[in-house]
């Protein structure tokens, strides 16, 4: 009976380990505010690494790998394919968000209360800083390059991280904006008005309701029980800290990118970053816009077909690091 119970206990652990091995991942963890932070290093060949690359994903509570009722495991929710083609000297680090499992069937997965409690830009940046300190100090103390790329909400996290952690040597700011999130939301409503999708009266009504909701956020900025538009007040407060304020503090090389047809971030909000660097005569910013591409760098061609530039983004960042290596 004891052997049977022990076997039942070990089966989930063995299954988890097999999934890790299959994905080419090494798992680590540390404690933060009483919670476990799991992070992973992609190193299928078990090679010695001389450089570190931390990737910070967007806002969704995505497991590392997932399945659906119709598709058996596994979808990779970290850029495994891109890492296969990235220079082999890099240790690729991916942080799993607190309160999110390593694996889940996303047809049935619901974000946990712990995820909602800890999920915001400022908290994520602090966690990422602790992970980065662990990786550089304990695992790769000789690393001369510590590159960080954030995509979507992850770009806000990356900009904040580069300010609070001086180990970061290169920053990729992908599909992010310089202004507070409110500016994004307002601009999209105004775009609908100018395109004729809604009239001026409807637009103003939407804006009035939106600003009323945001006023409530800033009255209780630390609340994780109050929500507005599906996210906690704390999340809204953090995402509305303007990334431009962090970016302008940096002296390290910055690679700024966006798709010109980004449906989640107005390209004008990223143009604003470039404008400020020009105005202040700061020369550490490289700006690349991927024409006709969306938030995930998928371009729509004139014939209606699609061309994916996601892998190109990573290749461009690798070349950027190489060209700006101190």
N, C-alpha and C positions, 0 to 999 in steps of 0.2 A: 504493500500500500504506500509506504514512504517513497519507494522508487517511482511509483506511478505518479504520485503527487509532484515529485521533483521534476519528472519528465514533462508534465503538463505546465509547470512553471517555466521550464527552459524553452519550450516550443516557441513562444512569442519572441524571446530574446534571440533565438537562432534565426527565426524568420526575419527579424529586423536586421541582424548582422548580414544575412544573405542579400537583402535588398541593398544594404550599404555597399557590399562588395560588388554587386552587379552594377551599381551606379558609379563605381570608382571613387567612392568617398571615404574619408577618414573622419570619424565623429569625435568631437570634443565638447566639453561643457564647462560652464562656470556659474557661480551663484551671484545674483544681483537682486537686492531688496527682498530676499527670501524666495525668489523665483529662479528656476533653472533656465539658463540661456544655452541652447544647443547651437553649435556652429560646425561647419563642415569644410574640409579641404579636399578639393578635387585633385587627386594624384594617383590615377590608375596604374601608372608604371612604377610607383614608389620611388621616384627619382629625388635626388637632392635638389633643393630649390635655392636660388640666390635672390629672387625678387618676390614681392607679395602683391596680389591684386585682390582687393575686396570689392565685391559687387553688392549693391544695395537696391533691392527690388522696390516696386511701387506699393500701392496702398492695400491690395487685397490680402486676405488671410489664406494665402495659398500654401498648401503643404509642399514639402520638397518633391515628393512624387505623388501621383494621384491616379484614380481610375474613375470610370462611370459605370452605370448599370450595363451599358452596351459595349463598352471597351474595357477589357481587363487591363490591369496594371502593365505598362506604366506610362503616364505622361510625366515628363521632366519639367518641373516648374522652376528650374534653375537652368542657365544657358549652357547645358552640357555640350551641345554640338559646337558652340563657339569656343569653348575651352579646349576641345579637341584640336582646334586649329590655332590656338593661341601659342605664342612662344613657350617652349617647354621649361624654360628656366623660372617660370612664374608659378607660385603656389596660389591657387585660386580659392578664395575664402567666401563662403556664403553663410549668412546668419539666418537661422530660422526664427521667425517672430515669436515672442513669448506667448504661450497659450495656443499655439498652432502645432498639430501633430506632424510627425515626419511623413506619415502616409494617411490618406483618407479617400473615401469614395465621395467625390464632390457633388454627386446627385443628392446626397443625404447629409453632407457636412454643414454644420451651423457654427458660426464663430462663437468661441467661448467667452464667458464673462471676463476671464483673465486677459484674453486678447483685447477686448474693448477697454479694459482698464489701463493696459500698458501701451496701446497702439497710438502713438503720436510722434511727430517729428522730433521734438526735444528729447523725449525718452529714448527713442530709437538711436539718436546720435550719441547719447551717453553710453548706451549698451554697446554700440559699435566701437566706441573709443576703448572700452574695457577689453573687448575682444581683440582689437588691434594691438593693444599693449601686450596681451597674453601671447598673441601669435609672433610678434616681433621679438619680445623678450625671451620667451620659452622655446619657440620652435625655429625661428629664423633670425637669430641675433645679428647675423652678418649682412642682412638684406640692405642694400643701398637704395633700392627703389621700392616704395610703398605707394602703389597707385590705387585710387578709389574711384569707382564709377557708380553714380546713382542714376536710376531711370525713373521718370515720373516723380511721385512723391519721394522716391529714393534720392532724387537730385537735391531736394531740400535738406534731407538728412546728410548727404555727402558734403554739402557746403558748410553746414554747421559742424560736422565732424572735423573737416580740414582746419577750422578755426580753433577748436578746443584741443586737437591732438596734432602736435607739431611733427609727428613721425610721417605724416602724409606728404609725399613728394610731388604727386601729380593728381589732378582732379579731372574727372569726366562728369560733366553736368548735362545729362541727356533728357530731352523732352520735359524740361522744367521752365519755370518762369521767374522773373526777377521780382515781381510785385507780390503783394499779399494775394491769397486765393480769392478774396472778394473781388479783386480787379478782374480776374478770369471770368467769374460768374456774371459780373455786370457786363463785361464786354460781349459775352455770348448772347445775353438778352438784347443788347443794343444791335448786334449783328442780325438777329431775327427781325428786329424792327426795320432795319434798313433794307433787308432783303424782301420785306413785305410778308413774311411768314406770320407776323403779328403786327397790329397797328400801334401807334404811339400811346394810346390810352391803355391798351393791354400791357405794353412793355412797362409803363410807369407803375401799373398795379402790381406787376411781378416784382419790380425793383423795390417798391414800398414794402411789400410783404417780406422780401429778402432782407432788407436792411433792418426791419423790425426783429426778425429772427436773430440776426447777427448782433444786434444790441443786447439781446438776452444772453448770448454767448459770452460777451465781454463783461457782463455783470457777474457771471459765475464761471470764470475761465478754467477752473480746476475740476469742474464736475464731470464725473464719468457715468452719472445716472441720467442726467438731462441730455436729450439728443435734439439735433436739428438736421433735417434732411438726411436722416439715417446714420449720422455720426455723432459721437459725444461732443459736448462743449469743449472738453479738453483737446480733442483732436482738432476742432475748428480753430481754437486759440493758437495752437502750435503751428498749423499750416498757414496761418496768416501772419507769421513773423517773416518779413520780406527777405528772401534769400539774397537779394542784391547787397544787403548790409553785410552779410558774411563774405560774399564773393569779393567785394571791394577791399576787404581787410587782408586778402591773401596776396602773397608775393610768388607763390609757386605757379607753375604752368597750368592753365585751365583750358580744357577742351570743351567748348560749348556747342551743342548740337540740337537740332529739332527738324521735324518734317514740316514742309511748308503748308501741308493740309492737315496738320494735327487737329484732331477733333476734341481733345481733352485739354489742351493748353493752347491759347491763342498765340500764333507765331509772333504777333506784335509784342507780347509780353516777354518773349525771349530777345527780340530785336532791341527792346528797352535795355537789356543787360549790355549788349554791344554798344549801344548809344552812350551809356554811362561810362564805359571804359574808354571810349573815344573822347568824350568830353573831359574826362579827368586825366587823359594822356597816359593811361596805364597800358603797358605793352605785353602783359603776360596772358592775354586771352586770344585763343584761336577759335574762330566761329565758322561752323559748317552747317548749311541748310540743305537738307535732302529734298529736292524738288518733287512736288506732287505726292509726298509720302505722308502717311498718317502717324498716329501716336506710337505705333510699333514699327515704324520705318518700312511700311509696305507701300510701294508706289503704284498708283493706278495709271496704266499706260493709255494712250489715246484710243487704242482698239478695245479697251475695256479689260484687258488682261492685267495681271499683277506681277510686280517684281519686288522681291523681299530684300531689303537692305540691312536687315538686323545683323547678319554676320559681317557685312561691310563696316558697320558701326564699330564693332569690336576690333576689326583689322585696322581701321583708321585710328582708333585709340592706341593700339599697340605701336603703330608707326609714329604717332604723336609723342608717345613716351620716349621712343628711341631717338627722335629728333630733338627732344628737349631734356635729355638726360644730363644732369649736372655732374 
